[in-house]
Amino acid sequence: MRRVPFASTKEGSNKGDDRYSVRLIEGTDNESGGRRLNSMYTLNRILGADPFYVKITN
């Protein structure tokens, strides 16, 4: 499994090697994902330079 930071984090989706983790998704799905990510930042009080770890489970 490849671990890639969210594009909204300082690391972004590119590690400097011109390799990106990308996949075409519908605009509505992208908006929904952005809202959920913003909610996670807000609920956990994560600010711009705060380090954090996300564990994704099924």
SERO-4910 file (N, C-alpha, C, O; in steps of 0.05 Angstrom, whole numbers):
BEGIN
 pado doro    nc1    nc2    nc3   cac1   cac2   cac3    cc1    cc2    cc3    oc1    oc2    oc3
  Met    A     17    -24      0      0      0      0     18     25      0     36     27     16
  Arg    A     12     43    -18     28     68    -19     15     89     -2    -10     93     -3
  Arg    A     30    102     15     20    123     32     27    150     20     51    156     16
  Val    A      7    166     14     11    192      2     -4    213     19    -27    209     25
  Pro    A      9    235     25     -5    256     41    -27    269     25    -26    270      0
  Phe    A    -46    280     39    -67    296     27    -55    320     12    -35    331     22
  Ala    A    -66    328    -10    -55    351    -25    -56    377     -8    -41    395    -13
  Ser    A    -75    378     11    -77    402     28    -56    403     50    -55    423     64
  Thr    A    -39    383     53    -18    384     73      7    396     60      9    400     36
  Lys    A     26    403     77     51    415     68     66    397     48     77    407     29
  Glu    A     65    371     52     78    352     35     65    351      7     78    346    -13
  Gly    A     39    354      6     24    352    -19     25    324    -30     30    305    -16
  Ser    A     19    322    -56     18    295    -68     43    287    -82     45    265    -93
  Asn    A     63    305    -83     88    299    -98    111    300    -78    114    319    -63
  Lys    A    128    279    -78    151    278    -61    176    289    -73    198    284    -63
  Gly    A    174    303    -96    197    315   -109    208    297   -130    228    305   -143
  Asp    A    196    274   -135    207    256   -155    189    256   -181    192    238   -198
  Asp    A    171    276   -183    153    278   -206    135    254   -209    126    248   -231
  Arg    A    130    239   -187    111    217   -188     88    226   -170     92    235   -147
  Tyr    A     64    224   -180     40    232   -166     21    209   -162     21    190   -178
  Ser    A      6    211   -141    -16    192   -137    -41    206   -147    -52    223   -133
  Val    A    -51    198   -170    -74    212   -182    -94    191   -193    -87    169   -201
  Arg    A   -118    200   -193   -140    184   -205   -162    203   -211   -170    220   -194
  Leu    A   -174    202   -234   -196    218   -242   -220    211   -226   -229    188   -225
  Ile    A   -232    232   -213   -257    227   -198   -277    249   -205   -269    270   -215
  Glu    A   -302    243   -200   -323    262   -206   -320    287   -188   -311    285   -165
  Gly    A   -327    310   -199   -326    335   -184   -341    334   -158   -332    344   -137
  Thr    A   -365    322   -158   -381    320   -134   -368    303   -113   -370    309    -89
  Asp    A   -355    282   -121   -340    265   -102   -316    280    -91   -310    277    -67
  Asn    A   -303    295   -107   -280    311    -98   -289    332    -78   -276    336    -57
  Glu    A   -311    345    -83   -322    365    -64   -330    352    -38   -324    362    -16
  Ser    A   -343    329    -39   -351    314    -15   -326    306      1   -326    309     26
  Gly    A   -306    296    -12   -281    288      2   -268    312     15   -258    310     37
  Gly    A   -268    335      1   -256    359     12   -271    369     37   -258    377     56
  Arg    A   -297    367     36   -313    375     60   -307    356     83   -305    365    106
  Arg    A   -305    330     78   -300    311     99   -272    315    111   -268    313    135
  Leu    A   -253    321     93   -225    326    103   -224    351    120   -211    352    140
  Asn    A   -238    372    110   -239    397    126   -252    393    153   -244    404    173
  Ser    A   -273    376    154   -286    370    179   -267    355    198   -266    361    222
  Met    A   -251    337    187   -231    323    204   -211    343    215   -204    342    239
  Tyr    A   -201    362    199   -182    382    208   -195    399    231   -183    404    251
  Thr    A   -220    407    226   -235    424    246   -240    409    271   -234    419    293
  Leu    A   -252    385    270   -259    370    293   -235    362    311   -237    360    335
  Asn    A   -212    358    298   -188    351    312   -169    375    318   -147    372    327
  Arg    A   -179    399    311   -165    424    316   -137    424    304   -118    433    317
  Ile    A   -135    414    279   -109    413    266   -106    440    250   -122    447    234
  Leu    A    -84    454    257    -77    479    243    -57    474    222    -47    452    219
  Gly    A    -50    495    207    -33    493    184     -7    478    187      1    462    170
  Ala    A      8    482    209     34    470    212     34    447    232     55    437    240
  Asp    A     11    439    242      9    417    261     15    390    249      4    383    228
  Pro    A     32    374    262     36    347    252     12    330    260      0    334    281
  Phe    A      5    311    243    -16    292    250    -13    266    235      1    265    215
  Tyr    A    -26    246    245    -25    219    233    -53    210    229    -70    214    246
  Val    A    -59    198    206    -86    188    199    -84    158    194    -68    150    177
  Lys    A    -99    143    209   -100    114    205   -127    108    191   -148    113    203
  Ile    A   -126     98    167   -150     92    152   -156     62    154   -139     45    149
  Thr    A   -180     57    163   -188     29    167   -214     24    151   -229     43    144
  Asn    A   -220     -1    146   -245     -8    133   -268    -10    153   -290    -16    145
***
